[in-house]
Amino acid sequence: MTNILLTVTPTPGHVNPMLAIACHLRDRGHSILFNTADTFREQVESEGLRFIPLKGKANFDYRTFNKFLPEGAALTPGPEEMIHNLKHVFADTMLPQCDGLREIINREIVDLILTDFIFFGVFPLLLGPPSERPPVISISVSPIVLSSADVSPILGPARTMVERELNRAETAKFHASIACANDYVNRLLCGYGCQKLPGFMLDCIYTLPDLVLQLSADGLEFPRSDMPSHIKFVGPVLPPSSSGFEPPEWWDELDGPRPVVLVTQGTVANSDLNELIGPTLDALSTKDVTVVAATGKANGVATMSVPPNARVTPFVPFMEVLPKVDVFVTNGGFGAVNQALTLGVPMVVAGQTEDKAFVAARVAWTGAGINLGTSRPTPQQIRFAVDQVLHDGTYEANARRLQRNFAQYHALDHITSHVEAFLN
């Protein structure tokens, strides 16, 4: 029996797939230590797993988390937000994360570390001698932003020398835009007694671990000729079937003759539902469609006008509702997009925060949806895009093509095979 330490950034989009992986590995006979924030203690221990909390500043509650901003402060989506998050969310929690890892390794037998890809606390371990740490496998729950001669983080694959040069320039511009965050991380590492990162910070997320498992299908990622061989696509970890789900009284309406449009802002970026849900309700209020709005929280639409053709709910299980959906309007959460494509549902994507711009760019590149290029689209933009997806069959055809690509993967089995082969 091997002892596996899973260490996870405390957000649902990271913890939920890692918890499913932990349970699958436990059922295979491995001993699991689950290291994340106290917010998830009950959820982890309810699965019979051993829970170890993160230390200090790293042990935050995502439900009240303000990204370590001063009270009343706000961030502009784009470079400003990315720089702040890299410095003060990921880098400032790096050293307490690593302190916790070292404590666990010193008192426990740990044969392997499974970490989510943005858990910077593994950097000091990965920068030291391999003989002084367990092997590290990283689980990536976002689009790959590794530098490449073929693509930039936003632009798709280059087909000509002109496009290749444009991609090179865009990559250089992207690196320069967050260079101060890269320097910030290196200063923290040096102060901790470590060497600097051997390259661009976001590249090191992919190049330093011994193995990287990408929770998506290769059809959703920009192809590149210089993809490292230790990065493996394993498909998305899908949520379990909601056996306890009780359909609301309007559920049968989704099987009627009208197209169904689902709109959501996810479980984290939903503090202001007027970013996407409000404009979507407004945009489609006079259309012959049924709109399902999943707010992700109770009393989410108290300040909104809900039209007669809309059904609003705090939560609806995606794997149950998506087979009934004709267009999915989303802010571009990677997990939600993967679920939609697993079921062949075309999309309208409107997101610019966190990794959502990268997700939206890939959806547009595949032809399975429309990227509105903003976190706050107007009702007119949404109405036009939804009409286009409903009436131009190429979007659905491309989504169905990707559905066949996703069907080739069985994530938990693939992950287990990679983990056990690596251990052996």
N, C-alpha and C positions, 0 to 999 in steps of 0.2 A: 504494500500500500504506500502511495506517495502522499506527501503533505503539500498542498497547494495553497498559497496565499493570494487571495483576490483583493486588490486595493483599488478603490473606486472614488472618483469625484462625486460628491453627494447631490446629484440631480436625478430626477426620475429617468431621463433619457439615457443616463449612464448606468444607474443602479439596476433598473429593471432587466435589461438584457444580460448584465453580468450575474444577476441573481438566477436567471434561468440557466445560464451556463454553469453556475456553481451547483445547482441542484442536479443537473445532468451528469456532471463529473462525480458528484457524491454517489449517485445511483450506479455509477461505474465502479465504485469501490474506493475512490480517492477521499482523503481527509481534507476538509476545507476550512480555512480561516477567512472570514469576510471582514475586511477593514474599510469602513466608511463612517459617515457621520451618525450621531445618536438618533437623528431624525428617522433613520431606517432600521433602528435596532429591532423594534417589534416585528417588522416585516421580515427581516433576516432570521430572527430566532423562531418565528412561526414556521419556518421551513426546516427547523431542526439543525440549523447551521450555527457554528460557533462565531459569535460576533466580537470584534475588537474595534473600539471607537478610534477615529482619527484624533490627533492631538491639537490643542491650541486653536489658532485661527482657522485651521483647516476643517475644524468640526463645526460647520455652519449649517443653518436650517434654510434650505432653498425657498421655503414658503414665505419667509420674512426677509430674505436676503436682498440687500440693496447694492450688491456688487462693491461693498466697502466704500460707498460714496458718502460724502458729507450730507447731512440732512438738507433736503430741498434741492440738491444738485441733480443735474440731468446730463445725459451724454447724447451727442449727435451720432446717429448710426453711420458706420463707415470707419475710417482710420482712427478717429478720436475714441470711439467705443472700443475698437479692437486693441489699441494701445493701452487704454486703461485696464481692460480685462487681462491682457497678457502680463501687465506689471502687477496689478493689485489684487487680481483674483487668482491667477495661476502661479505667478512668481512669488508673491508674498505668502502663499500657502505652501510653497515648495519645501522650505526647510523644516517646518513642523511635520509635514508629510513624511519627509525623509527620516527625521528623528524617530517617528513612530515605527517606520519600517525597520530601522536599525535595532530598536528595542525588541521588536517581534523576532527578528532573525537571530538576535543574541540569546533569546530565551527559549525559542522553539526550533524544532527541526523543520526547515522549509526547503523543499526540493525544487520548487518552481514558483515564480511570481507571475500572476496574470494581472495586468494593469490596464485600466482604460487609457487610451492614447494621450489624453491631455493631462494626465496625472504627473506633473513635473517632479514630484518627489522621488521618482526613479532616476532622474538625471545624475545626481551625485553617485549613485551606485553604478550606473552605466559608464560613467567617466573614470571609474577606478578599475583596478585589475579584475578581470573576469573570475579569477580564482578566489576572490574575496566576496563573491555574491552568488546567489542562485541564478539560474537562467531566467531571463525576462521575456515574456511574450506579451505584446501589446495588442489590445482589442480596439479597433478604430470604429467609431460610431458617427463619423462625419466624412464628407468627400475628401479625397486625398489632395493635399495642397503641396506635395513635394515638388520642388523645382525640377523642370524638365526642359530639354531642348525642343520638345514638340508642342507643349501647351503652356499656358499661363494659368494662374488660379481661376480666372474668369473666362478667358477666351478659349474656344475649342481647339481641336487639333489643327495644326498648320498643314495646308495642302500645297502651298507655294513658298518660294524663298521669301517673298514679300511678307506673307503671313507669319513665317517663321521668325523673321526679324521683328515683326510687330509683337509677337509673343515674347521674344527676348526682352524687348523694351518694356513691355507691361510687367514682366517678372521683376526686372531691375527696379521699376517704379514701385512695385509692391514691397520689395525688400527695403527700399529707401524709406517708404512711408512708415514702417514700424521698426526702423533701425534703433531708435532710442529704447524700445522695449527689449530688443536683443542685447543691447549694452547693459541694460538694467539687470537682466537675468545673469549675464556673465559676472557683473560686480557681486551679486549675491553668491554665486558659486565660488568665486575667488575668496570672498570673505569667510566662506564655509570650509576653506582649505582644499577646494577642488580646482582642477584645471578648467579653462574656458571650454565652451562648446566648440566642436571642431568645424562648425559651419553655421549656416542660418538656422535660427532657433526652430522654426517650424519644419525644416528639413530634418533636423535631429530627432524629432518625434518619430520619424519613420526609419532613419538610418541607424540609430543607436541600439534599439532592441534587437534581441537575437532572432525574433520572428514577429511579424505583424500580420494579424488576421483582420481583414476588411469585411465588416458586416453589411455587405451589399453584393449585388451581382456586377460582373464586369461590364455589362451593357449600359450601366448608368454612369460609368466612369470614363473620362476622356482617355482614349488609348494613347500609349506612349511607348516608344522603342527602348527607352532607358529605364523602364520600371524595374526596380531591384527584385531579384529572384526570391528574396525572403518575405516579400509582401504577397499574401495569398487571399483571394476572394473566397468567402465561405457562404455568402448569402445572408439575408437579414434574420435576426432572432425575432420571430413573430410572437405576439402576445398569445397566451393560452386561450382556448375557447372559454367564453364567459358563460359557464354552465348555469350560474345563478342569475343571469340577466333576465329581467322581466320586461318584455317589450311594452312601451307606453301605449296608450289607447289609440294613438294615431299611426301606429306602426304599419297597419294594413294599407294605409294611404300610399305608402312607398311602392306598392305593387300595382298602383293604378296606371292610367294611360299617360300621365304627365311626366316629363323628365324630372329627375331628382338631382338637386344640387346640394352638396354637403359643404359647409364652411366651418372652419375652426382656426383658432390661434394657438392651439397646443395647450400644454399644462403649465408652462412657465411664462411665456411672453403674452400673457392675457390680462395684464393689469389695466390696459386701456382697450376695451373691446370696440371702440370707435376707430381703431386702426384698420380693421378688416371686416369684422362681423357686422358692425353697424352699416358701413357703406354697401356691403353685399345685400343685406336685408332691404336697404333703400333701392339699390340698383335693380333688384329682381321683383320688387313689390307688385309691379303691373304685368309681369311675364307669366305665361302659362306653364309654370314650373312649381314644384314643391321644394321649398328650401328647408333643410335641417341645419340648425346652428348649434354646435356643441361648444359651450362657453368655457368649459373646464373649471367652473366655479359656480357656487350657488348665488342667486340674485344678480347674475351677471348683466342682465338687460333691463335693470330697473329704470335706467335713464333713456332707454331706446324705445322707439315705436316699432312694434312687431306687426307686420302686415298679415292679412288673413291667410296668405299662402305659405307662411313660415311656421315651423315647429322648433321651439327653443328648448334645449335640455342641457343641464350641467355636464352630462356625460353620456356617451353612447359608444359601445364597443365597436371599434373600426372594422374588425374582421367580420362582424355581423351586419353592419350597415353598408359597407363599401360594395358588396355584390349588388346592391339595389341602386347605386349611385351612377349617374351619367357624367357629372362633372364634379371634381373635388376642388374647391377654392381653399387654398392653404397659405400660411405664411412661410412654408418651406422647411418645416421640421424634418430632419433626415429620416427618422423612424416612420413618420406618417407617410412620407413620399415613398419609402420602400414598401410599406403595406399597400398603398394604392397601386403601385406597379406590379406587385405580386398578384393582384387581382385584375390588372389590365384596365385601370380607371384613368382616363386623361385628366389633366389638371390645369388650373390657373394659379400661378404662384406669385405672391406678393410679400417678399421678405428681404430685409437688408441687415438685420441684426445677427450677432453671433456668426454661425457658418451658413446662414440662410441664403446669402447672395451666391455662394458657391453651389448650393443645392439647386437654386433657381436656374443658374446658368446651365447646369447639366440637364435639367428637365427640358429646357428650351432646345438644347443641342440635340437631344434624342428625338425631338419632334413630338413628344408625348404630352406637351403642354405649352402654355404661354407664360413667359416671364414678364411681369408688369414693371420690374425694375424699381420698385418702391415699396416701403412698408406701409404707406398711407395712400392707397389708390383712391381715385374718385369713383363715385357710383357709375359715372359714364364709362370709365376705363373697364370696370368690372363687367358691366352690362355688355359692352362690345366684345370682350374676351370670352365670356360665357357663351354668347351667341355664336361666336366663331368656332369654339370647340364643339358645340352642339350640332352645327350645320356643316362643318367641314370634316368629313369622315377620316381624314389622314391622321388627326390627333388620336382618335380611338384606335386606328389601325396600328399606329406606332406604339401605343400603350399595350395593345395585345401582343405585339412582337416582343416587347420587353417582358411581358408576362411569361412567354415561353422561355426566355433567357433565365428569368428568376426561378422557374420551375426546375432547372438543372441543379439547384443548390438545396441542401438540407443542412442548415447552419449548425445545429447542435451536434449532429453526427460528424460533419466536417471538422468542427473545432476539436471534438474529442479525438478524432484520428490524428490531427496535427499535434495536439498536446501529448498524446501517448507515444507517437512516433518520435517526437522530440525528446521525451524523457528516456525512451529506450535507447 
